[in-house]
Amino acid sequence: MATTGSTALTGAEALALRMSSLRLRPHPTAAPLTTVAEVVEWFGAMQAQDMASGMWSLGVRLPGSTHADVHAALERRQALRTWPMRGTIHLVPSRDARWMLELTGVRALAGAARRREFLGLSEADADRAADVLGELLAGGGRLTRTECVAALTEAGIDGAGQRAYHLLWYAAQRGVTCIAPNVGTEQTFALLDEWAPGQHQPDRDEALATLALRYFRSHGPTTRQDFAGWTGLTATDAKRAIAAAGDALATVRVDGVEAVLPTPLLDAPRTAVDDVLTLPGFDEYLLGYKDRTLMLDPEHKQAIIPGGNGVFQSTVVVGGRVVGTWKRSLARTRVTMAVQPLVDLAPARREQVDQALTRYADFLALPPRVTWP
């Protein structure tokens, strides 16, 4: 990795570069992203445990796209959902799912025994469930979550309560299945090797380097600790990954703290951020970092993650900083979006927020209604 200890950035300069890395404003050194496949590959993985949030995370980065466009791209297998790291569902490039599961998902598997014990399941139960699903889906099969659970029950495997989630997770974590696009509002499952054949299989150092490069180009400048937290890698492997990326990454100091970024960003203009965005709750904008102080005032944390329960509210972002939350309410004929500001917003800013929410309504192909307190 290139070391450039003399390069110092202010927090504001780092935030401006970070918003470009997140593809939430024009990027100074990379071409625009025009497809779902390009967006997901840029990030390497995008938080997507909540499907509605995951769809808008793609839509907000593909101006002019609609929900139907994104869904069609996922049906064309431009990306898929699985549990590649931290036991959480992400969108990943289809051909990279297996090596990501093997590199970062293995730690979640190693910690699953205690969860199974709590649920009253054995490892043999989990392995048998994966085998049942593998046989059932072979030959291009695709089943909803409900159908998968019914099949497990028919095979004599108790899927009551949280057992079903664990068994479906385990089958995907082992690389047997993956999550295919929803049918209506329900998840569907398919065999990974049939849904996304031709899996790429890099060696360990190439995989680590790829993960580091994709993370820092889509989130940087940020710290090695943020990278380790995002991937679930050990501190040793996080260091090894950054080193394996070589001169593609460089170090700088942000308000005195060492950070990593893609080398081309060293000479990029650091234009002040003034964009107004309405982002989904589970977006890489916040979920991609352990330290969120550049984007989020600590006094607003409770409003974004009420009760600290891991459920993130959708955010109103001005100049790269969270200034409010919003909630959607879907009806057949329109989408209502209720804004809750966290700071005073001038009328002109409120109008920009309204416009940003209108873009979300356009994404859903529904007329908008925006409410303020």
C-alpha positions as CSV (number, residue, x, y, z in Angstrom):
1,M,0.0,0.0,0.0
2,A,1.2,3.5,-0.8
3,T,1.9,5.5,2.2
4,T,1.4,9.3,2.0
5,G,1.6,10.4,5.6
6,S,2.0,14.0,4.5
7,T,-1.5,14.1,3.0
8,A,-3.9,15.5,5.6
9,L,-7.6,16.0,5.1
10,T,-10.1,17.9,7.2
11,G,-13.3,16.1,8.2
12,A,-15.2,18.1,5.7
13,E,-12.8,17.2,2.9
14,A,-13.0,13.5,3.8
15,L,-16.8,13.7,3.9
16,A,-16.9,15.2,0.4
17,L,-14.7,12.4,-0.9
18,R,-16.7,9.8,1.0
19,M,-20.0,10.9,-0.5
20,S,-18.5,10.4,-4.0
21,S,-17.1,7.0,-3.0
22,L,-20.6,6.0,-1.8
23,R,-21.8,7.1,-5.3
24,L,-24.2,9.6,-3.8
25,R,-22.7,12.4,-5.8
26,P,-20.6,12.5,-9.0
27,H,-17.3,10.7,-8.6
28,P,-14.1,12.6,-9.5
29,T,-12.1,9.7,-11.0
30,A,-14.5,6.9,-11.9
31,A,-17.1,6.6,-14.7
32,P,-20.8,6.8,-13.8
33,L,-22.5,3.6,-12.8
34,T,-25.3,2.6,-15.1
35,T,-26.5,-0.9,-14.1
36,V,-27.3,-2.8,-10.9
37,A,-24.3,-5.1,-11.6
38,E,-22.0,-2.1,-11.8
39,V,-23.3,-0.6,-8.5
40,V,-23.1,-3.9,-6.6
41,E,-19.6,-4.7,-7.9
42,W,-18.4,-1.2,-7.0
43,F,-19.4,-1.8,-3.4
44,G,-18.6,-5.5,-3.2
45,A,-21.5,-6.0,-0.9
46,M,-24.5,-3.8,0.0
47,Q,-26.6,-4.1,3.1
48,A,-30.0,-5.6,2.0
49,Q,-31.7,-7.4,4.9
50,D,-34.7,-5.2,4.3
51,M,-35.6,-5.6,0.7
52,A,-37.4,-2.3,0.3
53,S,-34.3,-0.5,1.6
54,G,-32.0,-2.5,-0.6
55,M,-34.0,-1.7,-3.7
56,W,-33.9,2.1,-3.0
57,S,-30.1,1.8,-2.2
58,L,-29.7,0.7,-5.8
59,G,-32.3,3.2,-7.2
60,V,-30.8,6.3,-5.5
61,R,-27.5,5.4,-7.2
62,L,-29.1,4.8,-10.6
63,P,-30.9,8.1,-11.5
64,G,-34.1,7.6,-13.6
65,S,-34.4,3.9,-12.7
66,T,-37.6,2.4,-11.3
67,H,-38.3,-0.4,-8.8
68,A,-39.4,-2.5,-11.8
69,D,-36.1,-1.9,-13.5
70,V,-34.1,-3.0,-10.5
71,H,-36.2,-6.0,-9.9
72,A,-35.8,-7.0,-13.6
73,A,-32.0,-6.6,-13.2
74,L,-32.0,-8.9,-10.2
75,E,-34.1,-11.5,-12.1
76,R,-31.4,-11.3,-14.8
77,R,-29.0,-12.2,-12.0
78,Q,-26.9,-9.0,-12.1
79,A,-26.6,-9.5,-8.3
80,L,-28.0,-11.8,-5.7
81,R,-28.7,-11.8,-1.9
82,T,-27.0,-14.0,0.6
83,W,-25.4,-13.8,4.1
84,P,-21.7,-13.1,3.2
85,M,-20.6,-11.5,6.4
86,R,-21.7,-10.6,10.0
87,G,-24.7,-13.0,9.6
88,T,-26.5,-10.2,7.7
89,I,-28.1,-10.3,4.2
90,H,-26.3,-8.3,1.5
91,L,-26.5,-7.9,-2.2
92,V,-23.3,-9.2,-3.8
93,P,-22.0,-9.7,-7.4
94,S,-23.5,-13.0,-8.5
95,R,-20.2,-14.7,-9.5
96,D,-18.5,-13.7,-6.2
97,A,-21.0,-15.1,-3.7
98,R,-19.1,-18.4,-3.0
99,W,-15.7,-16.9,-2.3
100,M,-17.2,-14.2,-0.1
101,L,-19.1,-16.9,1.9
102,E,-15.9,-18.8,2.3
103,L,-13.8,-15.8,3.2
104,T,-16.0,-13.8,5.6
105,G,-19.1,-16.0,6.1
106,V,-17.1,-18.8,7.7
107,R,-16.8,-16.9,11.0
108,A,-20.6,-16.7,11.3
109,L,-20.8,-20.5,10.7
110,A,-18.2,-21.1,13.4
111,G,-20.3,-19.2,15.9
112,A,-23.6,-20.9,15.0
113,A,-23.4,-23.8,17.5
114,R,-24.5,-21.7,20.5
115,R,-27.5,-20.4,18.5
116,R,-28.5,-23.9,17.5
117,E,-28.3,-25.0,21.1
118,F,-30.6,-22.2,22.1
119,L,-33.1,-23.2,19.3
120,G,-32.9,-26.9,20.2
121,L,-31.3,-27.8,16.9
122,S,-28.2,-30.0,16.3
123,E,-25.6,-29.6,13.6
124,A,-27.0,-32.8,12.1
125,D,-30.4,-31.1,11.9
126,A,-29.0,-28.1,10.0
127,D,-27.0,-30.3,7.6
128,R,-30.0,-32.4,6.9
129,A,-32.1,-29.3,6.2
130,A,-29.5,-28.1,3.8
131,D,-29.5,-31.5,2.0
132,V,-33.3,-31.5,1.8
133,L,-33.4,-28.0,0.3
134,G,-30.5,-28.9,-2.1
135,E,-32.4,-31.9,-3.4
136,L,-35.7,-30.0,-3.6
137,L,-34.3,-27.1,-5.6
138,A,-32.1,-29.1,-7.9
139,G,-32.8,-28.7,-11.6
140,G,-33.6,-25.0,-11.5
141,G,-36.2,-25.1,-8.7
142,R,-37.2,-21.9,-6.9
143,L,-39.3,-21.8,-3.8
144,T,-40.7,-19.2,-1.5
145,R,-39.7,-19.1,2.1
146,T,-43.1,-20.5,3.1
147,E,-42.6,-23.4,0.6
148,C,-39.1,-24.1,1.9
149,V,-40.3,-24.3,5.5
150,A,-43.2,-26.6,4.5
151,A,-40.8,-28.9,2.8
152,L,-38.6,-29.0,5.9
153,T,-41.6,-29.8,8.0
154,E,-42.7,-32.6,5.6
155,A,-39.2,-34.0,6.0
156,G,-39.6,-34.2,9.7
157,I,-37.5,-31.1,10.5
158,D,-39.1,-28.7,13.0
159,G,-39.0,-25.2,11.5
160,A,-41.2,-23.6,14.2
161,G,-40.3,-20.1,15.5
162,Q,-36.8,-18.9,14.7
163,R,-35.6,-22.4,13.7
164,A,-36.8,-21.9,10.1
165,Y,-34.7,-18.7,9.8
166,H,-31.6,-20.4,11.2
167,L,-32.0,-23.4,8.9
168,L,-32.5,-21.2,5.8
169,W,-29.5,-19.1,6.8
170,Y,-27.4,-22.2,7.4
171,A,-28.1,-23.6,3.9
172,A,-27.1,-20.3,2.3
173,Q,-24.1,-19.8,4.6
174,R,-22.8,-23.2,3.5
175,G,-23.2,-22.1,-0.2
176,V,-26.0,-24.5,-1.0
177,T,-28.7,-21.9,-1.6
178,C,-29.0,-18.2,-2.2
179,I,-31.9,-15.7,-2.0
180,A,-33.4,-15.1,-5.4
181,P,-35.6,-12.0,-6.1
182,N,-38.9,-11.7,-4.2
183,V,-42.2,-13.0,-5.5
184,G,-44.5,-10.4,-4.3
185,T,-43.3,-9.6,-0.8
186,E,-41.9,-13.0,-0.1
187,Q,-38.3,-14.2,-0.4
188,T,-37.5,-17.0,-2.8
189,F,-34.6,-19.4,-2.6
190,A,-32.6,-21.2,-5.4
191,L,-29.4,-23.3,-5.5
192,L,-26.4,-21.0,-5.6
193,D,-24.6,-23.1,-8.3
194,E,-27.6,-23.1,-10.5
195,W,-28.8,-19.6,-10.0
196,A,-25.2,-18.2,-10.5
197,P,-23.0,-20.8,-12.2
198,G,-19.4,-20.0,-13.0
199,Q,-18.5,-18.8,-9.6
200,H,-15.1,-17.0,-9.4
201,Q,-12.6,-18.7,-7.1
202,P,-9.7,-16.4,-6.3
203,D,-6.9,-17.5,-3.9
204,R,-7.1,-16.1,-0.4
205,D,-4.8,-13.2,-0.9
206,E,-6.6,-12.1,-4.1
207,A,-9.9,-12.4,-2.3
208,L,-8.7,-10.3,0.6
209,A,-7.3,-7.7,-1.8
210,T,-10.5,-7.6,-3.8
211,L,-12.6,-7.1,-0.6
212,A,-10.3,-4.3,0.6
213,L,-10.2,-2.5,-2.7
214,R,-14.0,-2.6,-3.1
215,Y,-14.6,-1.5,0.4
216,F,-12.3,1.5,0.4
217,R,-13.2,2.6,-3.1
218,S,-16.9,2.6,-2.1
219,H,-16.5,3.9,1.5
220,G,-13.2,5.7,1.7
221,P,-11.5,7.6,3.1
222,T,-12.1,5.6,6.3
223,T,-10.2,3.5,8.8
224,R,-9.0,-0.1,8.9
225,Q,-11.2,-0.5,12.0
226,D,-14.2,0.4,9.9
227,F,-13.2,-2.2,7.3
228,A,-12.7,-4.9,9.9
229,G,-16.1,-4.0,11.4
230,W,-17.8,-4.1,8.0
231,T,-16.3,-7.4,6.9
232,G,-16.2,-9.2,10.2
233,L,-12.5,-10.0,9.5
234,T,-10.0,-10.3,12.3
235,A,-7.7,-7.3,12.7
236,T,-4.8,-9.5,11.3
237,D,-6.8,-10.3,8.2
238,A,-7.9,-6.7,7.7
239,K,-4.3,-5.6,7.7
240,R,-3.4,-8.4,5.4
241,A,-6.2,-7.5,3.0
242,I,-5.1,-3.8,2.8
243,A,-1.5,-4.8,2.3
244,A,-2.6,-7.3,-0.5
245,A,-4.3,-4.4,-2.4
246,G,-0.8,-2.9,-2.8
247,D,-0.5,0.5,-4.4
248,A,-4.2,0.7,-5.3
249,L,-4.8,2.0,-1.8
250,A,-3.1,4.8,0.1
251,T,-3.1,6.2,3.6
252,V,-3.9,9.8,4.6
253,R,-4.7,11.5,7.9
254,V,-8.3,12.8,8.6
255,D,-8.3,15.2,11.5
256,G,-5.1,13.5,12.7
257,V,-6.5,9.9,12.4
258,E,-5.0,7.5,9.9
259,A,-7.4,6.5,7.1
260,V,-7.3,4.6,3.8
261,L,-8.6,5.6,0.4
262,P,-8.1,4.6,-3.2
263,T,-4.9,6.1,-4.5
264,P,-6.6,8.0,-7.4
265,L,-8.6,10.0,-4.8
266,L,-5.4,11.6,-3.4
267,D,-5.4,14.2,-6.2
268,A,-9.2,14.5,-6.6
269,P,-10.8,17.9,-6.0
270,R,-12.5,18.1,-2.6
271,T,-15.6,20.0,-3.5
272,A,-17.9,21.0,-0.7
273,V,-21.0,18.8,-0.4
274,D,-24.4,20.5,-0.6
275,D,-26.6,17.7,-1.9
276,V,-30.0,16.8,-0.4
277,L,-30.7,13.1,-0.3
278,T,-33.4,10.9,1.1
279,L,-31.8,7.5,1.8
280,P,-33.2,4.2,3.1
281,G,-32.4,3.2,6.6
282,F,-30.2,0.2,5.9
283,D,-27.9,2.0,3.5
284,E,-24.1,1.7,3.3
285,Y,-24.1,5.4,4.0
286,L,-24.4,4.6,7.7
287,L,-24.3,0.8,7.9
288,G,-20.9,0.7,6.2
289,Y,-19.1,2.3,9.2
290,K,-18.5,1.6,12.8
291,D,-17.6,5.3,13.4
292,R,-20.3,7.4,11.9
293,T,-19.4,10.8,13.4
294,L,-18.6,12.4,10.0
295,M,-22.2,11.9,9.0
296,L,-24.2,11.7,12.2
297,D,-24.3,14.0,15.2
298,P,-24.1,11.7,18.3
299,E,-27.2,13.5,19.7
300,H,-29.2,12.2,16.8
301,K,-28.2,8.6,17.1
302,Q,-31.3,7.7,19.2
303,A,-33.6,9.1,16.4
304,I,-31.8,7.0,13.8
305,I,-31.5,3.7,15.7
306,P,-34.3,3.9,18.3
307,G,-33.4,1.8,21.3
308,G,-30.1,0.7,19.7
309,N,-31.9,-2.3,18.3
310,G,-30.2,-2.4,15.0
311,V,-33.2,-1.1,13.0
312,F,-32.1,2.1,11.2
313,Q,-34.6,4.7,10.2
314,S,-34.5,6.2,6.7
315,T,-32.5,9.4,6.7
316,V,-32.7,12.9,5.2
317,V,-29.2,14.0,4.4
318,V,-28.0,17.5,3.6
319,G,-24.4,18.2,2.8
320,G,-23.4,14.6,3.8
321,R,-24.9,15.0,7.3
322,V,-28.1,13.5,8.7
323,V,-30.7,16.2,9.4
324,G,-33.9,14.2,9.7
325,T,-35.7,10.9,9.2
326,W,-38.6,9.9,7.0
327,K,-41.1,7.0,6.9
328,R,-43.1,5.8,4.0
329,S,-46.7,4.5,3.9
330,L,-47.7,2.6,0.8
331,A,-51.2,2.6,-0.6
332,R,-52.5,1.3,-3.9
333,T,-52.7,4.8,-5.4
334,R,-49.9,6.7,-3.7
335,V,-46.9,6.7,-1.3
336,T,-47.0,9.0,1.7
337,M,-43.7,10.1,3.2
338,A,-43.6,11.6,6.6
339,V,-40.6,13.7,7.4
340,Q,-39.3,14.3,10.9
341,P,-36.6,17.0,10.9
342,L,-33.8,16.8,13.5
343,V,-32.6,20.4,12.9
344,D,-34.2,23.5,11.7
345,L,-34.6,23.5,7.9
346,A,-35.1,26.6,5.9
347,P,-38.1,26.6,3.4
348,A,-35.7,26.3,0.5
349,R,-34.2,23.2,2.1
350,R,-37.6,21.7,2.8
351,E,-38.5,22.1,-0.9
352,Q,-35.3,20.2,-1.8
353,V,-36.3,17.4,0.6
354,D,-39.7,17.3,-1.0
355,Q,-38.0,17.0,-4.5
356,A,-35.8,14.2,-3.2
357,L,-38.8,12.3,-1.9
358,T,-40.6,12.8,-5.2
359,R,-37.7,11.0,-6.8
360,Y,-38.4,8.1,-4.5
361,A,-42.1,8.2,-5.4
362,D,-41.1,8.1,-9.1
363,F,-38.9,5.1,-8.4
364,L,-42.0,3.3,-7.0
365,A,-44.1,4.7,-9.9
366,L,-46.6,6.2,-7.4
367,P,-47.8,9.7,-6.9
368,P,-46.2,11.3,-3.8
369,R,-47.6,12.9,-0.7
370,V,-45.1,14.5,1.7
371,T,-46.0,15.5,5.2
372,W,-44.1,17.6,7.8
373,P,-44.8,18.1,11.5
